[in-house]
């Protein structure tokens, strides 16, 4: 059973998921590794919800693991958790950040990230952010943010740059 945020039953609006893709010049294992273990190297420091400036972003490498930012002062600020871990093909993350950019452990939107080999040296990364209606009031505006700049396209571009740097 999926958890939802309060008020979802009052908001019957079903929002379309945000879908974005990028193809990177890296084999499947490397593409997955940079996305998951290397997320702190490519996630923009301005995209933080913590009180301390962001030092790192961590995705624990197993189902049930945590997904959080680490501040320069060592503090941790949760973003969600790992719902599915199927290395190196797929990771599903719970995004538990409200439309006002605050953490809510009872909120569930999902990021489903799939990695597909495109030849020996390239990988297509498909990202889907779904269950956005669970954001309640402000869901449509949040969806628009995720779907446009500076949303998931910006983040995937930063990821692609990190893949290129790590291959050099």
Rosetta blueprint (number, residue, H / E / L):
1 X L
2 X L
3 X L
4 X L
5 X L
6 X L
7 X L
8 X H
9 X H
10 X H
11 X L
12 X L
13 X L
14 X L
15 X L
16 X L
17 X L
18 X E
19 X E
20 X E
21 X E
22 X E
23 X E
24 X E
25 X L
26 X L
27 X L
28 X H
29 X H
30 X H
31 X H
32 X H
33 X H
34 X H
35 X H
36 X H
37 X L
38 X L
39 X H
40 X H
41 X H
42 X H
43 X L
44 X L
45 X L
46 X L
47 X L
48 X L
49 X L
50 X L
51 X L
52 X L
53 X L
54 X E
55 X E
56 X E
57 X E
58 X E
59 X E
60 X L
61 X L
62 X L
63 X L
64 X L
65 X L
66 X E
67 X E
68 X E
69 X E
70 X E
71 X E
72 X L
73 X L
74 X L
75 X L
76 X E
77 X E
78 X E
79 X E
80 X E
81 X E
82 X E
83 X E
84 X E
85 X E
86 X E
87 X L
88 X L
89 X L
90 X E
91 X E
92 X E
93 X E
94 X E
95 X E
96 X L
97 X E
98 X L
99 X L
100 X L
101 X L
102 X L
103 X E
104 X L
105 X L
106 X L
107 X L
108 X L
109 X E
110 X E
111 X E
112 X E
113 X E
114 X E
115 X E
116 X E
117 X E
118 X L
119 X L
120 X L
121 X L
122 X L
123 X E
124 X E
125 X E
126 X E
127 X E
128 X E
129 X E
130 X E
131 X L
132 X H
133 X H
134 X H
135 X H
136 X L
137 X L
138 X L
139 X H
140 X H
141 X H
142 X H
143 X H
144 X H
145 X H
146 X H
147 X H
148 X L
149 X L
150 X L
151 X L
152 X H
153 X H
154 X H
155 X H
156 X H
157 X H
158 X H
159 X H
160 X H
161 X H
162 X H
163 X H
164 X H
165 X H
166 X H
167 X H
168 X L
